[in-house]
Amino acid sequence: MSQHIRPDAQDADTDLIALCHRLKPVSPYLFLENLFRNLASQNPDWNKRLFLSDAYNILAQLPDTTNDAERLTALCDQLSVKQTAGFISRSLQMTDCHRTFGTLADVVMFGDSITEWGMWSEMFPGIKLANRGLAGDTTRGMLCRIDTTLQLQPQRVFVMAGINDLAQDETVEAVFGRYEEMLEFWQQHAIEPVVQSTLYVGSRLASLNPSVALLNQHLRQACHARGLRFVDVNAALSERQQLLAEHSRDDLHLNAVAYQKWRLLIAPLLT
């Protein structure tokens, strides 16, 4: 590893972010994996200065007599609790704010992180638009907060969901069933849902793509039966049932190039 790109150990978190901004690696996952491996060979305590303080604190609290298998189980269990609690806390806080401060909108974007991280108001500045994406959310969670779309009294809801469900080993049939519940809810309240294809993922997560393809097949058929629009965003972002590397840095979330292409697809439905 060249000395000139080595982060300062005194402020690793900030410097790593600055380093990635400067070097713009194609895949931060591979870049950081190689970086950490190199630095660990020079300093075994390097990782303690990164984002692993929770893991080290958990291990430090275990009795010295705990064997390796028990330590691994305890570590996984407690990290899972922390991560899950963090997501649930954010979900409850965001939903509470949406219910409290929501104002009228003509269009609602509803989904998970792929929706939340889109700069929709900036992409469509002339439209009363509300972003109701929530990072990490599933169709189960979206059903719990679907009322936050109703209170905005929109004409249309653009929905994209499902990838987090599939990543958690949910069946396509279960995900599609909850999707149908959402579509029925909006149609019963005279709101037009516009279904956007669940996005394929890149090579790192490619095992999910057959399920994504099957889910989209079900969604397309459901839209045809209900007289709804189905927007195939994958047609612009993917090839051979896989998200193109030029549209993402982590094989899941989208970059600005991808959002621009997505914007062009749905613009006729918004203008």
Order of alpha helices (4+ residues) and beta strands (2+ residues): alpha-alpha-alpha-alpha-beta-alpha-alpha-beta-alpha-alpha-beta-alpha-alpha-beta-alpha-beta-alpha-beta-beta-alpha
